[in-house]
């Protein structure tokens, strides 16, 4: 579910998605749109059985005691259905709020570890580099294991997910090469923590546009992917895909706004799920074979997102 959905429409939209037969619903927390924990609660209240998660909430925005209290409360109210995701959050947003940590990995470790212990009913004291907790326990801890996803991208954070998470959530515009890279780093964290490989599930968020006219879907997706790549520039994902030098040269030569016009068609084909239903079936199958257990689809334009959700539910999922 996209972050442009206003809070008062989340319930009806969640009911619609459940009726289409989707296996889960995910609520994003892109600052400063809709608070994901509020959105997830509204979606859970409006639906019958579909699991609802958050793509990620930043582990830095909320103190871990508050975050644990909120997660426990939602999980107790909707047993077996809440799937929280925690991550660092985009650095630009954290800088806007004045909370970008000097040591992101250490800060996120403190956050997620503290949340897990509090959910389990422990009373804890932590004197960390980023958070302090002085004999804090939550009155109503979780009554079941709450599976936590970690949305991360860099090598050290991927390894941390291997140590702490139940699911690793890869970012949008990643692609098969990055999924393989990411799994290798997560598996290092699993080994470090003495956890088996099957302790981890893998998911991604995918920029998705499906239309019987594949060219129309591609034409709609090109400026969106181009704006993402132009805004965020090179990163671990573009390194894994092998386009960082080419993307840097393109931005330096023509500017970030020209990426959509100048980028090769292959970038669109490899980093997004766009095309006809049959084409997207092939792409999704390749992604799943590349190591994913689930894919969460989204599109920033509400009208095209609605039609994409219908095409995927009616023609793509049955074929998979």
C-alpha positions in Angstrom: 0.0 0.0 0.0 1.5 3.3 -1.1 2.4 6.1 1.3 0.1 8.5 -0.6 -3.0 6.8 0.8 -4.5 9.1 3.5 -5.1 7.5 6.9 -8.9 7.7 6.5 -8.7 5.4 3.4 -6.3 2.8 4.7 -9.1 0.6 6.1 -11.1 0.4 3.0 -8.0 -0.1 0.8 -6.8 -2.9 3.1 -10.2 -4.7 2.8 -10.0 -4.4 -1.0 -6.5 -5.9 -1.1 -7.5 -8.7 1.2 -10.5 -9.4 -1.1 -8.1 -9.6 -4.1 -6.3 -12.4 -2.3 -3.0 -10.9 -1.4 -0.9 -12.9 1.0 0.1 -9.9 3.1 -0.2 -6.1 3.3 2.6 -3.8 4.0 2.4 -0.2 5.2 5.4 2.1 4.6 6.7 4.8 6.9 8.2 7.4 4.5 8.7 10.6 6.5 6.5 12.6 6.6 3.4 10.9 5.2 1.5 8.3 7.3 2.8 6.8 10.6 3.2 3.1 9.8 2.1 1.8 13.2 -1.1 3.8 13.0 -1.6 2.6 9.4 -1.0 -1.0 10.3 -3.5 -0.8 13.1 -6.1 0.7 10.8 -5.5 -2.1 8.2 -5.6 -4.9 10.8 -8.8 -3.5 12.3 -10.5 -3.4 8.9 -9.5 -6.9 7.7 -10.2 -10.4 8.8 -7.1 -12.6 8.5 -4.4 -11.1 6.2 -1.1 -10.4 7.9 -0.1 -6.7 8.0 3.4 -5.4 8.3 5.4 -2.2 8.1 8.0 -2.0 5.4 10.2 -0.4 8.0 9.9 2.1 10.8 13.2 3.8 11.7 14.7 2.3 14.8 16.1 5.8 15.5 13.0 7.8 15.4 11.3 6.1 18.4 13.0 5.1 21.6 13.2 1.3 21.7 11.0 1.2 24.8 8.3 3.1 23.0 8.7 1.1 19.9 8.5 -2.2 21.8 5.4 -1.0 23.7 3.6 -0.1 20.4 4.6 -3.4 18.7 3.5 -5.4 21.7 0.2 -3.6 21.9 -0.6 -4.2 18.2 0.5 -7.8 18.3 -1.7 -8.5 21.4 -4.7 -6.9 19.8 -4.3 -8.9 16.5 -2.6 -12.2 17.4 -0.5 -13.8 14.7 -1.1 -11.0 12.1 1.4 -8.2 12.8 4.7 -8.2 11.0 6.8 -5.2 12.1 9.8 -4.0 10.1 12.6 -2.0 11.6 15.5 -0.3 9.8 17.8 2.7 10.0 15.7 5.0 7.7 16.9 7.3 4.9 19.9 9.4 6.2 18.4 12.6 4.7 15.3 12.2 6.8 17.3 11.4 9.9 19.4 14.5 9.3 16.3 16.6 9.0 15.3 15.5 12.4 18.8 15.8 13.9 19.0 12.2 14.8 21.5 10.7 12.3 23.8 8.6 14.5 27.6 8.7 14.1 27.6 4.9 14.2 24.5 3.6 12.4 25.2 -0.1 12.9 25.7 0.2 16.6 22.6 2.4 17.0 20.4 0.0 15.1 21.8 -3.0 17.0 20.9 -1.3 20.3 17.4 -0.5 19.0 16.5 -3.9 17.7 18.1 -5.9 20.5 16.4 -3.8 23.1 13.0 -4.1 21.3 13.4 -7.9 21.2 14.2 -8.2 24.9 11.4 -5.9 25.9 8.9 -7.8 23.7 10.0 -11.0 25.5 9.0 -9.5 28.9 12.5 -8.6 30.2 13.3 -5.6 32.3 16.5 -4.2 30.9 19.2 -1.6 31.5 21.3 -0.4 28.6 23.9 2.3 28.6 24.6 2.4 24.9 26.2 4.7 22.4 22.8 5.9 21.2 20.2 4.7 23.7 19.9 4.4 27.4 17.3 2.3 29.3 17.3 2.3 33.1 15.4 -0.7 34.4 12.7 -0.5 31.8 10.1 -3.2 31.2 6.8 -2.9 29.4 3.7 -3.8 31.4 2.0 -5.7 28.5 4.8 -7.5 26.6 4.1 -9.7 23.6 2.2 -12.9 24.2 3.8 -14.6 21.2 6.9 -14.4 19.1 6.6 -11.3 16.9 8.6 -11.8 13.7 10.7 -8.8 13.0 11.9 -7.8 9.6 14.9 -5.6 9.1 15.0 -3.3 6.1 18.7 -2.7 5.4 21.0 -2.3 2.4 24.7 -1.9 3.2 27.1 -4.9 4.0 27.4 -4.3 7.7 23.7 -3.7 8.2 22.9 -6.8 6.2 25.1 -8.8 8.4 23.4 -7.3 11.4 20.0 -8.5 10.0 21.5 -12.0 9.9 22.2 -11.8 13.6 18.9 -10.3 14.7 16.0 -10.5 12.2 13.5 -13.0 11.2 13.2 -11.5 7.7 15.6 -9.3 5.7 13.7 -6.8 3.6 15.6 -5.5 0.5 14.9 -2.1 -0.8 13.2 -1.2 -4.1 15.1 -1.1 -7.3 17.5 -3.8 -6.2 17.5 -6.7 -8.7 18.7 -10.3 -8.7 22.4 -9.4 -8.5 21.7 -7.5 -5.3 19.5 -10.2 -3.8 22.4 -12.7 -4.2 24.9 -10.1 -2.7 22.5 -9.4 0.1 22.0 -13.0 1.0 25.7 -13.6 1.2 26.1 -10.8 3.7 23.1 -11.9 5.7 24.4 -15.4 5.9 27.6 -14.1 7.4 25.5 -12.6 10.2 23.6 -15.8 10.6 26.9 -17.8 11.0 28.2 -15.2 13.5 25.2 -15.6 15.6 25.1 -19.4 15.3 21.8 -19.3 13.5 20.8 -21.8 10.8 20.2 -20.6 7.2 16.5 -21.4 7.4 16.1 -19.0 10.3 15.9 -16.2 7.8 13.3 -15.3 5.2 14.0 -12.8 2.4 11.7 -10.2 0.9 11.9 -7.1 -1.3 9.9 -4.1 -2.1 9.4 -3.8 -5.9 8.4 -0.9 -8.1 5.7 -2.6 -10.1 3.6 -1.5 -13.1 1.6 -4.2 -15.0 -0.6 -3.5 -18.0 -1.8 -5.6 -21.0 0.1 -3.0 -23.1 3.7 -3.6 -21.9 5.0 -0.5 -23.6 2.6 1.6 -21.7 3.8 0.1 -18.4 7.4 0.8 -19.4 6.7 4.3 -20.4 5.0 5.0 -17.0 7.9 3.3 -15.1 10.8 4.9 -16.8 10.5 8.4 -15.2 9.9 6.9 -11.8 12.9 4.6 -11.8 15.0 7.4 -13.3 14.0 9.8 -10.5 14.9 7.2 -7.9 18.3 6.6 -9.4 19.0 10.2 -10.0 18.0 11.2 -6.4 19.8 8.5 -4.6 22.8 8.1 -6.9 25.3 5.2 -6.5 25.0 2.9 -3.5 25.4 -0.8 -2.6 22.6 -1.8 -4.9 24.0 -0.1 -8.0 27.4 -1.5 -7.1 26.0 -5.0 -7.0 24.2 -4.5 -10.3 27.5 -3.1 -11.8 26.2 0.3 -13.0 27.7 2.7 -10.4 30.3 4.1 -12.8 27.8 4.5 -15.6 25.2 6.1 -13.4 27.8 8.5 -12.0 29.0 9.5 -15.4 25.4 10.0 -16.6 24.5 12.3 -13.6 27.8 14.3 -14.0 27.2 14.7 -17.7 23.5 15.6 -17.9 22.3 16.0 -14.3 20.1 13.7 -12.1 16.9 14.8 -13.9 18.2 13.3 -17.2 18.7 9.8 -15.9 15.2 8.7 -17.0 15.9 9.8 -20.6 19.4 8.5 -20.9 19.4 5.2 -18.8 19.6 1.9 -20.8 16.4 -0.1 -21.2 18.1 -3.0 -19.3 18.0 -1.0 -16.0 14.2 -0.8 -16.2 13.9 -4.5 -17.1 16.2 -5.7 -14.4 15.4 -3.4 -11.5 11.6 -3.2 -11.7 8.6 -5.4 -12.3 7.1 -3.8 -15.4 5.4 -5.1 -18.5 2.5 -7.3 -19.4 1.2 -9.9 -16.9 3.0 -12.7 -18.7 6.3 -10.7 -18.7 6.0 -9.9 -15.0 5.3 -13.6 -14.2 8.7 -14.4 -15.8 10.4 -11.6 -13.9 8.9 -12.5 -10.6 9.8 -16.1 -11.0 13.4 -15.1 -11.7 13.4 -12.9 -8.6 12.0 -15.7 -6.5 14.6 -18.1 -7.9 17.2 -15.5 -7.0 16.6 -16.1 -3.3 13.4 -14.2 -2.4 10.5 -15.7 -0.4 8.1 -12.8 -1.0 7.7 -9.6 -3.0 5.8 -6.6 -1.9 4.6 -4.5 -4.9 3.9 -0.8 -5.0 3.5 2.1 -7.4 3.5 5.8 -6.5 0.5 6.8 -8.7 -2.8 5.6 -7.2 -4.7 5.0 -10.4 -1.9 2.9 -12.0 -1.3 1.2 -8.7 -5.0 0.1 -8.5 -4.9 -1.4 -12.0 -1.5 -3.1 -11.3 -2.9 -4.6 -8.1 -5.8 -6.1 -10.1 -3.7 -7.4 -12.9 -1.2 -9.0 -10.4 -4.0 -10.6 -8.4 -6.0 -11.9 -11.4 -3.2 -12.9 -13.8 0.2 -12.9 -12.2 -0.3 -14.6 -8.8 -2.3 -17.5 -10.3 0.4 -18.2 -12.8 3.0 -18.4 -10.1 
